[in-house]
């Protein structure tokens, strides 16, 4: 799908990274219960987008185009890291009418849209479902955190900056971002689950976040992990 839209592909990620992200997005999509997914870079200053991975029907994305994706990203429905995932009906007023029509013509009825800030870049993930109640908001929140981390590891240029986080706090956030549970991280690092929770709680406080997902997103955006 991305090859057909090479004129607005992202230049932030190497070709191998694009393939890997596509495979990850397919897995996230299955767990969320989506019938189709889309991942793209959004540059709000210029209104341009860079397609990364997608299994939307060709006709649908061709009809929406890069301008439509820009409008979708700025429609106010994209959940920020740390926010509850919102399942939005495609006939909702906030969704541009032409995008809603194109999606419904292809059988979709609802979507989840998420912002994925990484460093100075902004990425957007969209998951569409045909059936009402098919999308799992909790799985979408986990996918958002993991997608942010996965993208951060595949950017062409990564900048290391001074971090208030300790080595252990960075390790804990990184493992959680990879999808590990507290108990699994405890086993990996050879400490108790209570110790892992304490490290993560300190990290959340240090980066002025309110929960794990926001702490991970903040740390990635600032180049701390």
C-alpha positions as CSV (number, residue, x, y, z in Angstrom):
1,X,0.0,0.0,0.0
2,X,2.7,2.5,0.9
3,X,4.5,2.0,-2.4
4,X,1.5,3.3,-4.3
5,X,1.8,6.6,-2.4
6,X,5.6,7.2,-2.5
7,X,5.0,10.9,-3.2
8,X,4.0,11.3,0.5
9,X,5.9,8.7,2.3
10,X,7.8,9.6,5.4
11,X,11.6,10.2,5.1
12,X,12.2,9.8,8.9
13,X,12.4,6.0,8.9
14,X,14.5,3.5,6.9
15,X,12.8,1.0,4.6
16,X,13.5,-1.9,7.0
17,X,12.0,0.1,9.8
18,X,8.9,0.7,7.8
19,X,8.4,-3.0,7.2
20,X,8.9,-3.7,10.9
21,X,6.4,-1.1,11.9
22,X,3.9,-2.5,9.4
23,X,4.2,-5.9,11.1
24,X,3.8,-4.4,14.5
25,X,0.7,-2.4,13.4
26,X,-0.9,-5.6,12.1
27,X,-0.5,-7.2,15.5
28,X,-1.8,-4.2,17.3
29,X,-4.8,-4.0,14.9
30,X,-5.7,-7.7,15.6
31,X,-5.5,-7.2,19.4
32,X,-7.6,-4.1,19.2
33,X,-10.3,-5.8,17.1
34,X,-9.8,-3.5,14.1
35,X,-10.5,-4.4,10.5
36,X,-8.0,-1.9,9.1
37,X,-5.2,0.3,10.4
38,X,-3.2,3.3,9.3
39,X,0.0,4.8,10.6
40,X,1.4,8.1,9.2
41,X,3.7,11.0,10.1
42,X,1.9,14.3,10.4
43,X,3.6,17.7,9.9
44,X,1.0,20.2,11.1
45,X,3.1,23.2,10.1
46,X,2.9,22.3,6.4
47,X,-0.2,20.1,6.4
48,X,1.9,17.3,4.8
49,X,1.8,13.6,5.8
50,X,4.2,10.7,5.4
51,X,2.6,7.3,5.0
52,X,4.3,4.5,7.0
53,X,2.0,1.5,7.1
54,X,-1.6,0.9,6.0
55,X,-4.1,-1.8,5.1
56,X,-7.0,0.5,4.3
57,X,-8.6,-0.3,0.9
58,X,-6.7,1.3,-1.9
59,X,-9.8,3.2,-3.2
60,X,-10.5,4.6,0.3
61,X,-7.1,6.1,0.9
62,X,-6.8,7.3,-2.7
63,X,-10.1,9.2,-2.2
64,X,-9.1,10.7,1.1
65,X,-5.5,11.5,0.0
66,X,-2.9,13.4,1.9
67,X,-5.1,16.5,2.5
68,X,-7.8,14.3,4.0
69,X,-5.3,12.6,6.3
70,X,-4.1,16.1,7.4
71,X,-7.7,17.0,8.2
72,X,-8.3,13.8,10.1
73,X,-5.2,14.4,12.2
74,X,-6.4,17.9,13.1
75,X,-10.1,17.0,13.6
76,X,-9.7,16.9,17.4
77,X,-10.4,13.2,17.8
78,X,-6.8,12.0,18.2
79,X,-6.1,10.8,21.8
80,X,-2.9,12.0,23.3
81,X,-0.6,9.6,25.2
82,X,-2.0,9.0,28.7
83,X,-5.6,9.8,27.6
84,X,-8.3,7.1,27.5
85,X,-8.8,5.8,23.9
86,X,-12.0,7.2,22.5
87,X,-14.0,5.0,20.1
88,X,-15.6,7.5,17.6
89,X,-18.6,6.7,15.4
90,X,-17.9,7.5,11.7
91,X,-21.0,9.6,11.6
92,X,-19.8,11.8,14.4
93,X,-19.8,15.5,13.7
94,X,-16.1,15.8,14.4
95,X,-15.1,13.6,11.5
96,X,-14.9,15.4,8.2
97,X,-17.9,14.4,6.0
98,X,-15.9,13.2,3.0
99,X,-13.7,11.0,5.2
100,X,-16.7,9.6,7.0
101,X,-18.4,8.9,3.7
102,X,-15.4,7.1,2.2
103,X,-14.9,5.0,5.3
104,X,-18.6,4.0,5.6
105,X,-18.7,3.1,1.9
106,X,-16.0,0.6,2.7
107,X,-18.1,-0.9,5.5
108,X,-16.5,0.8,8.6
109,X,-18.6,2.2,11.4
110,X,-16.2,3.4,14.0
111,X,-12.5,4.3,14.6
112,X,-9.9,5.1,17.2
113,X,-7.4,7.8,16.3
114,X,-4.2,8.4,18.4
115,X,-1.4,10.9,18.4
116,X,2.1,9.4,18.7
117,X,4.6,12.2,19.5
118,X,8.2,11.1,19.1
119,X,11.0,13.7,19.6
120,X,10.2,16.6,17.3
121,X,8.0,14.5,15.1
122,X,4.3,13.6,15.3
123,X,2.8,10.3,14.1
124,X,-0.9,9.3,14.0
125,X,-2.4,5.8,14.2
126,X,-6.0,5.1,13.1
127,X,-7.8,1.8,13.7
128,X,-11.2,1.2,11.9
129,X,-13.8,-1.4,12.7
130,X,-16.9,-2.6,10.8
131,X,-19.0,-3.8,13.7
132,X,-20.3,-1.7,16.7
133,X,-18.4,-2.5,19.9
134,X,-15.6,-4.3,18.1
135,X,-12.8,-2.0,19.1
136,X,-11.1,-2.6,22.5
137,X,-10.1,0.7,24.0
138,X,-7.9,-0.8,26.7
139,X,-5.8,-2.7,24.0
140,X,-5.6,0.5,22.0
141,X,-4.1,2.4,24.9
142,X,-1.4,-0.3,25.2
143,X,-0.8,-0.2,21.5
144,X,-0.3,3.6,21.6
145,X,2.4,3.3,24.2
146,X,4.1,0.4,22.3
147,X,3.8,2.2,19.0
148,X,5.5,5.4,20.3
149,X,8.4,3.3,21.6
150,X,8.7,1.2,18.4
151,X,8.8,4.4,16.3
152,X,11.4,6.0,18.5
153,X,13.7,3.0,18.1
154,X,13.5,3.3,14.3
155,X,14.0,7.0,13.6
156,X,17.0,7.7,11.4
157,X,18.4,10.3,13.8
158,X,18.2,9.9,17.6
159,X,19.5,12.5,19.9
160,X,20.7,11.6,23.4
161,X,20.0,14.3,26.0
162,X,20.6,14.8,29.7
163,X,17.9,12.9,31.6
164,X,16.6,13.1,35.2
165,X,15.9,9.4,35.1
166,X,18.2,6.9,36.7
167,X,19.5,3.9,34.7
168,X,17.0,1.6,36.5
169,X,14.1,4.0,35.9
170,X,15.0,4.1,32.2
171,X,15.2,0.3,32.0
172,X,11.8,-0.1,33.7
173,X,10.1,2.4,31.3
174,X,11.8,0.8,28.3
175,X,10.7,-2.7,29.2
176,X,7.1,-1.6,30.0
177,X,7.1,0.2,26.6
178,X,8.1,-3.1,25.0
179,X,4.9,-4.6,26.5
180,X,6.4,-6.4,29.6
181,X,4.3,-6.6,32.7
182,X,5.6,-5.5,36.1
183,X,6.2,-9.1,37.1
184,X,8.1,-9.8,33.8
185,X,10.3,-6.7,34.3
186,X,11.0,-7.8,37.9
187,X,12.2,-11.2,36.6
188,X,14.4,-9.6,33.9
189,X,16.1,-7.2,36.3
190,X,16.2,-9.6,39.2
191,X,14.3,-7.5,41.7
192,X,10.8,-7.6,43.2
193,X,7.6,-6.3,41.6
194,X,7.3,-3.8,44.3
195,X,10.8,-2.4,43.5
196,X,9.8,-2.1,39.8
197,X,6.6,-0.2,40.8
198,X,8.7,2.1,42.9
199,X,11.1,2.8,40.0
200,X,8.2,3.5,37.7
201,X,6.5,5.7,40.2
202,X,9.7,7.8,40.6
203,X,10.0,8.1,36.8
204,X,6.4,9.2,36.5
205,X,7.1,11.9,39.1
206,X,10.4,13.0,37.5
207,X,8.9,13.6,34.1
208,X,5.7,15.3,35.5
209,X,3.4,12.6,34.1
210,X,0.2,11.2,35.6
211,X,0.5,7.6,34.5
212,X,2.8,5.1,32.9
213,X,1.7,5.7,29.4
214,X,2.2,9.4,29.7
215,X,5.6,8.9,31.4
216,X,6.8,6.7,28.5
217,X,5.6,9.0,25.9
218,X,7.2,12.0,27.6
219,X,10.5,10.2,28.1
220,X,10.6,9.1,24.4
221,X,9.6,12.6,23.1
222,X,12.4,14.1,25.2
223,X,15.0,11.4,24.1
224,X,15.4,10.0,27.6
225,X,14.7,6.4,26.5
